[in-house]
């Protein structure tokens, strides 16, 4: 299995998902040991994707069905 098969390539690099950065308590910025305080949308050449930092978006609610919907 190749590394590119594990993660969605459509995820854009940003400091919010970087393994080097840590979010501040208020969540408005990222503390980077290499570049200091960064905005969550920024990125640098030392970016390393950390899948555990990413919070996936919520799935949409499924509509509720009843027996009438499945009858012919």
C-alpha positions in Angstrom: 0.0 0.0 0.0 1.4 3.4 -1.0 1.3 6.5 1.2 -0.9 8.4 -1.3 -3.5 5.6 -1.1 -4.0 6.3 2.7 -5.1 9.9 2.6 -7.4 12.0 0.4 -5.2 14.0 -2.0 -7.9 16.7 -2.1 -7.0 17.8 1.5 -5.0 21.0 1.1 -1.9 21.5 3.3 -2.4 23.9 6.2 -0.9 24.4 9.6 -4.1 23.2 11.3 -3.3 19.6 10.1 0.5 19.8 10.5 2.3 17.3 12.8 4.7 20.1 14.0 2.1 22.6 15.0 -0.1 22.7 18.1 -3.3 24.8 18.3 -3.5 27.6 20.9 -6.1 27.5 23.6 -8.4 29.8 21.8 -7.9 27.9 18.5 -7.3 31.1 16.5 -3.7 30.3 15.7 -1.1 27.5 15.6 2.1 27.4 17.5 4.9 26.1 15.3 8.3 25.3 16.8 9.9 26.2 13.4 8.1 29.4 12.5 6.4 30.7 15.7 2.8 31.7 15.6 1.0 30.9 12.4 -2.6 31.2 11.1 -4.4 27.8 10.7 -4.7 28.3 6.9 -0.9 29.0 6.4 1.7 26.4 5.5 5.4 26.1 5.0 7.9 23.8 3.3 8.2 21.6 6.5 4.5 20.7 6.4 3.9 17.1 7.5 0.3 15.8 7.4 -1.0 14.5 10.7 -4.3 12.7 10.2 -5.1 12.8 14.0 -5.1 16.6 13.9 -7.9 16.7 11.3 -11.5 16.9 12.5 -13.7 15.6 9.7 -16.8 17.5 8.8 -20.1 16.2 10.1 -22.1 13.9 7.8 -25.5 15.3 6.7 -28.6 13.9 8.4 -30.3 11.1 6.6 -34.0 11.6 5.9 -36.4 9.6 7.9 -38.4 6.9 6.0 -41.5 5.0 6.9 -43.1 1.8 5.6 -45.1 3.8 3.0 -42.0 4.9 1.2 -41.0 1.2 0.5 -44.4 -0.1 -0.7 -45.2 -0.4 -4.4 
